[in-house]
Amino acid sequence: MSNIKNNGKSLFSLQGKTIMVCGGCGLIGKAICEALSKCQVNLIIADIQFDKAKQFSEELHETGNSRVTPALMDITSEKSVVSGLDEAIEQYNEINGFVNVSYPRNKSYGLPFFEVPFQSWRENIDLHLNGYFLSAQKVAHYLKEHGGSMVLFGSIYGFLGPDFGLYEGTKMTNPPEYAAIKGGIINLTRYLATCLAQHHIRVNCVSPGGIYDHQPPAFVERYCKKTPLGRMGAPEDLAGIVLFLLSDASSYITGQNFIVDGGWSAW
């Protein structure tokens, strides 16, 4: 039986929910937070850069209709994750939704396959994939009392091989760690969904295609030509699916990987 109750509130409403966005000061995280700030929620912007999170929280508090607070959170540190969650619970008593769009990496991240030192590979897997596991595990302890929704971020390159021709003539490439990390997050999502369903915790993944971030013109042109909708994604293109997955409108959806790529993977 569905646990959705008709209380006069739209199924898509997030009003009154407490949502934490980890990586909230990043390119995609900011767009998600901006959308959430207009939904009458208690929004916690968690980021490793606390000063930026504080400033961004103040800006959104002025322009939106939600209560917005910052939190220091480094998903690679158990102490930091627990501390950030404890602060959120102290302020709001509970958390209803958690979005993880963090993107931790070391200084040598982004090298071509033949140039990646093994130690660098291990460090990036540890920082990113293991950080997603750590934060999901800790958040689940807080969500299981009342249930809730968790949204993780994968990528089209978590289930597709990259087209290296896109990068020709640029300093860009697609590092091998990225494929392993994002593929791991997509399947971790499935595991968490079945493991945590008994606690009424839903876990889904969003896998974006290429998001425009001032990449070299040659890359952008090639990418757009390969995309059915004829353009790269914008950070704002990802906000809608996240809000949907946090809302009661998606109450029977868990363990899914939602691809937001302008049709890239449909060819």
C-alpha positions as CSV (number, residue, x, y, z in Angstrom):
1,M,0.0,0.0,0.0
2,S,1.2,3.5,-0.8
3,N,2.1,5.6,2.2
4,I,1.2,8.8,0.4
5,K,-1.6,10.7,2.2
6,N,-3.8,13.4,0.6
7,N,-3.3,16.2,3.1
8,G,-4.1,19.0,0.7
9,K,-0.4,19.5,-0.1
10,S,0.9,18.8,-3.6
11,L,2.8,15.5,-4.0
12,F,5.7,17.6,-5.4
13,S,5.8,19.9,-2.4
14,L,8.9,19.8,-0.2
15,Q,7.5,22.3,2.3
16,G,8.7,21.7,5.8
17,K,11.3,19.1,4.8
18,T,14.8,19.3,6.0
19,I,17.2,18.7,3.2
20,M,21.0,18.6,3.3
21,V,23.0,19.1,0.1
22,C,26.6,18.0,0.4
23,G,28.9,19.7,-2.1
24,G,26.4,22.5,-2.1
25,C,28.9,25.2,-3.2
26,G,30.0,23.3,-6.4
27,L,28.7,24.0,-9.9
28,I,25.8,21.6,-9.7
29,G,25.3,21.8,-6.0
30,K,24.6,25.6,-6.2
31,A,21.9,25.1,-8.8
32,I,20.2,22.5,-6.7
33,C,20.4,24.6,-3.5
34,E,19.0,27.6,-5.4
35,A,16.0,25.6,-6.5
36,L,15.5,24.1,-3.0
37,S,15.7,27.6,-1.4
38,K,12.4,28.4,-3.2
39,C,10.6,25.4,-1.8
40,Q,9.9,26.4,1.8
41,V,12.4,23.8,3.2
42,N,15.0,23.8,5.9
43,L,18.1,23.7,3.7
44,I,21.5,22.8,4.9
45,I,24.3,23.7,2.5
46,A,27.2,21.3,3.5
47,D,30.6,21.8,2.0
48,I,34.3,21.4,2.8
49,Q,34.6,25.2,2.2
50,F,32.6,26.5,5.1
51,D,33.2,30.2,4.4
52,K,31.7,29.8,0.9
53,A,28.8,27.7,2.4
54,K,28.1,30.5,4.9
55,Q,28.1,33.2,2.3
56,F,26.0,31.2,-0.1
57,S,23.5,30.4,2.7
58,E,23.1,34.1,3.5
59,E,22.5,34.9,-0.1
60,L,19.8,32.2,-0.5
61,H,18.2,33.2,2.8
62,E,17.6,36.7,1.4
63,T,16.3,35.6,-2.1
64,G,14.3,32.4,-1.3
65,N,11.5,31.5,1.1
66,S,13.4,28.8,3.1
67,R,15.5,28.7,6.2
68,V,19.1,28.2,5.0
69,T,22.1,27.3,7.1
70,P,25.7,26.2,6.3
71,A,27.5,23.2,7.6
72,L,31.1,22.1,7.4
73,M,31.4,18.6,5.9
74,D,34.2,16.7,4.3
75,I,32.9,13.4,3.1
76,T,36.4,11.9,3.3
77,S,36.5,12.4,7.1
78,E,34.2,10.3,9.4
79,K,34.6,12.9,12.2
80,S,33.6,15.7,9.8
81,V,30.5,13.9,8.5
82,V,29.3,13.0,11.9
83,S,29.8,16.5,13.2
84,G,28.0,18.1,10.3
85,L,25.0,15.7,10.7
86,D,24.9,16.2,14.5
87,E,24.7,20.0,13.9
88,A,21.8,19.6,11.5
89,I,19.9,17.3,13.9
90,E,20.5,19.8,16.7
91,Q,19.0,22.6,14.7
92,Y,16.1,20.8,12.9
93,N,15.6,17.6,14.9
94,E,15.6,15.4,11.8
95,I,16.8,15.1,8.2
96,N,14.3,14.1,5.5
97,G,16.6,14.2,2.5
98,F,20.3,14.0,1.6
99,V,21.8,15.0,-1.7
100,N,25.5,14.2,-2.4
101,V,27.0,16.0,-5.3
102,S,30.5,16.2,-3.7
103,Y,33.5,15.8,-6.0
104,P,36.6,15.2,-3.9
105,R,39.9,14.5,-5.8
106,N,43.6,14.9,-5.3
107,K,46.0,17.4,-6.9
108,S,47.1,15.0,-9.7
109,Y,43.6,14.0,-10.7
110,G,42.8,14.3,-14.4
111,L,45.8,12.6,-16.1
112,P,45.5,10.4,-19.2
113,F,45.4,6.6,-18.6
114,F,49.1,5.9,-19.2
115,E,50.2,8.7,-16.9
116,V,48.1,7.9,-13.8
117,P,50.4,6.8,-10.9
118,F,48.9,3.9,-9.1
119,Q,49.0,5.7,-5.8
120,S,47.0,8.6,-7.3
121,W,44.4,6.1,-8.6
122,R,44.1,4.6,-5.1
123,E,43.8,8.1,-3.5
124,N,41.0,9.2,-5.8
125,I,39.0,6.0,-5.4
126,D,39.4,6.5,-1.6
127,L,38.4,10.1,-1.6
128,H,35.4,10.0,-3.9
129,L,33.9,6.5,-3.9
130,N,34.7,5.7,-0.3
131,G,33.6,9.1,0.7
132,Y,30.2,8.4,-0.8
133,F,29.9,5.2,1.1
134,L,30.9,6.8,4.4
135,S,28.5,9.7,4.1
136,A,25.6,7.4,3.0
137,Q,26.2,5.1,5.9
138,K,26.2,7.9,8.5
139,V,23.2,9.6,6.9
140,A,21.2,6.4,6.9
141,H,21.5,6.2,10.7
142,Y,19.7,9.5,10.9
143,L,17.1,8.8,8.2
144,K,16.1,5.4,9.4
145,E,14.0,6.6,12.3
146,H,11.5,8.4,10.1
147,G,12.5,7.3,6.6
148,G,13.6,9.7,3.8
149,S,15.3,10.1,0.4
150,M,18.9,9.9,-0.6
151,V,20.1,11.2,-4.0
152,L,23.7,10.4,-5.1
153,F,25.4,11.6,-8.2
154,G,26.9,9.3,-10.9
155,S,27.7,10.2,-14.5
156,I,27.0,8.9,-18.0
157,Y,30.6,7.7,-17.9
158,G,29.7,5.4,-15.0
159,F,28.0,3.2,-17.6
160,L,29.4,4.3,-21.0
161,G,32.9,4.4,-22.3
162,P,34.1,8.0,-23.2
163,D,34.5,9.2,-26.7
164,F,38.2,10.4,-26.6
165,G,37.8,12.1,-30.0
166,L,36.0,14.9,-28.2
167,Y,39.2,15.9,-26.4
168,E,41.6,16.0,-29.4
169,G,43.5,19.3,-29.6
170,T,42.6,20.3,-26.0
171,K,44.3,19.7,-22.7
172,M,41.3,17.8,-21.5
173,T,40.8,14.1,-21.1
174,N,38.6,11.6,-19.3
175,P,40.6,10.1,-16.4
176,P,40.1,6.3,-15.7
177,E,39.4,6.9,-12.0
178,Y,36.2,8.8,-13.0
179,A,34.8,5.7,-14.7
180,A,35.5,3.4,-11.8
181,I,34.2,5.9,-9.2
182,K,30.9,6.8,-11.0
183,G,30.2,3.2,-12.0
184,G,30.7,2.2,-8.3
185,I,28.3,5.0,-7.2
186,I,25.6,3.8,-9.6
187,N,25.8,0.2,-8.3
188,L,26.2,1.4,-4.6
189,T,22.9,3.1,-5.2
190,R,21.2,-0.2,-6.0
191,Y,22.8,-1.9,-3.0
192,L,21.7,0.9,-0.6
193,A,18.2,0.9,-2.1
194,T,17.6,-2.8,-1.3
195,C,19.5,-2.7,2.0
196,L,17.7,0.4,3.4
197,A,14.2,-0.2,2.0
198,Q,13.2,-1.9,5.3
199,H,13.9,1.5,7.0
200,H,11.7,3.3,4.4
201,I,14.8,5.0,3.0
202,R,14.8,5.5,-0.8
203,V,18.1,5.8,-2.6
204,N,18.4,7.0,-6.2
205,C,21.2,8.2,-8.5
206,V,21.3,11.0,-11.0
207,S,23.8,10.6,-13.9
208,P,24.4,13.8,-15.8
209,G,25.9,14.1,-19.3
210,G,28.4,16.9,-20.0
211,I,27.7,20.1,-18.1
212,Y,28.9,23.3,-19.6
213,D,31.7,24.9,-17.5
214,H,33.7,27.0,-20.0
215,Q,35.3,24.1,-21.7
216,P,37.4,24.7,-24.9
217,P,35.2,25.7,-27.8
218,A,36.4,22.7,-29.9
219,F,35.2,20.3,-27.2
220,V,31.9,22.1,-26.7
221,E,31.2,22.1,-30.5
222,R,31.9,18.4,-30.8
223,Y,29.9,17.5,-27.7
224,C,26.9,19.5,-28.9
225,K,27.0,17.8,-32.3
226,K,26.8,14.4,-30.6
227,T,23.9,15.3,-28.4
228,P,20.3,15.0,-29.8
229,L,19.2,18.2,-28.0
230,G,22.2,20.0,-29.6
231,R,23.7,21.5,-26.4
232,M,25.6,20.7,-23.3
233,G,23.7,20.6,-20.0
234,A,23.4,23.5,-17.6
235,P,23.6,23.0,-13.8
236,E,19.9,24.0,-13.6
237,D,18.9,21.1,-15.8
238,L,19.7,18.8,-12.9
239,A,17.6,20.5,-10.2
240,G,14.2,19.3,-11.3
241,I,15.0,15.6,-11.1
242,V,16.6,16.0,-7.7
243,L,13.5,17.9,-6.3
244,F,11.3,15.2,-7.7
245,L,13.3,12.4,-6.0
246,L,13.2,14.2,-2.7
247,S,9.4,14.7,-2.9
248,D,6.5,12.3,-2.1
249,A,5.8,12.2,-5.8
250,S,8.6,9.6,-6.1
251,S,7.6,7.6,-3.1
252,Y,7.6,4.3,-5.0
253,I,10.9,4.9,-6.8
254,T,14.2,3.6,-5.4
255,G,17.4,2.0,-6.7
256,Q,17.2,3.8,-10.0
257,N,19.8,5.7,-12.1
258,F,18.2,8.7,-13.7
259,I,20.1,9.8,-16.8
260,V,20.0,13.5,-17.6
261,D,22.1,13.9,-20.7
262,G,20.1,15.6,-23.5
263,G,19.8,12.2,-25.2
264,W,23.5,11.5,-25.4
265,S,23.1,7.9,-24.4
266,A,20.1,7.3,-26.7
267,W,22.1,7.1,-29.9
